[in-house]
Amino acid sequence: MNISDFLLGLQEELEIETALSLDTDLKQLEDWDSMAAMLLIGYVSNEFNVTLTADDLKGITTIDSLVERIGKDKFNQA
């Protein structure tokens, strides 16, 4: 999966109407709540087989920091 596909999939999963970018601060999203956090955990687990913990979520601010946590090597460069 490349970054743009990840951004689109995450936007769809979280049911967000505005476009996401690597600079997007997840916690500043209007719809960010505990349910969105659970959806994020499930999406990352299903797509990348990476389990995010509560501590991970505390440390993740932007989507770029989420990508770092998942591991940039898991993304296609295209």
C-alpha positions in Angstrom: 0.0 0.0 0.0 1.3 3.4 -0.8 0.9 6.5 1.4 -1.9 8.1 -0.8 -3.9 4.9 -0.7 -3.4 4.7 3.1 -4.6 8.3 3.5 -7.7 7.6 1.4 -8.4 4.4 3.2 -8.0 6.0 6.6 -10.3 8.9 5.6 -12.9 6.4 4.5 -12.5 4.3 7.6 -12.9 7.3 9.9 -15.7 8.7 7.8 -13.9 12.0 7.5 -15.0 14.3 4.6 -11.9 16.5 4.5 -8.8 15.3 2.8 -6.1 14.0 5.0 -2.3 14.6 4.6 0.8 13.5 6.5 0.6 16.8 8.4 -2.9 16.2 9.6 -3.1 16.2 13.4 -5.5 13.4 14.2 -6.4 14.7 17.6 -7.5 18.0 16.1 -10.0 16.4 13.7 -13.6 17.4 14.5 -14.7 13.7 14.7 -11.7 12.4 16.7 -12.9 10.5 19.8 -12.5 7.1 21.4 -14.5 5.4 18.6 -12.3 7.0 15.9 -9.2 5.7 17.9 -10.7 2.2 17.9 -11.4 2.4 14.2 -7.8 3.5 13.6 -6.4 0.6 15.7 -8.5 -1.9 13.7 -7.6 -0.4 10.3 -3.9 -0.4 11.1 -4.1 -4.0 12.4 -6.0 -5.2 9.4 -3.9 -3.5 6.8 -0.4 -3.8 8.3 -0.7 -6.5 11.0 0.6 -3.9 13.5 -1.1 -3.6 16.9 -1.3 0.0 18.3 -1.5 0.4 22.0 -3.0 3.2 24.1 0.5 4.4 24.7 1.1 4.5 20.9 -2.0 6.6 20.5 -0.9 9.0 23.2 2.4 9.5 21.3 0.9 9.7 17.8 -0.1 13.2 16.8 0.1 13.6 13.0 -0.5 11.0 10.4 3.2 11.1 9.6 3.9 10.0 13.2 1.4 7.2 12.7 3.2 6.1 9.5 6.5 6.2 11.5 4.9 3.9 14.2 3.6 1.5 11.5 7.0 1.5 9.8 7.7 3.4 6.6 9.2 0.1 5.2 5.6 -1.3 5.1 4.6 1.3 2.5 5.3 1.2 -1.2 7.2 4.2 -2.4 5.0 4.6 -5.5 
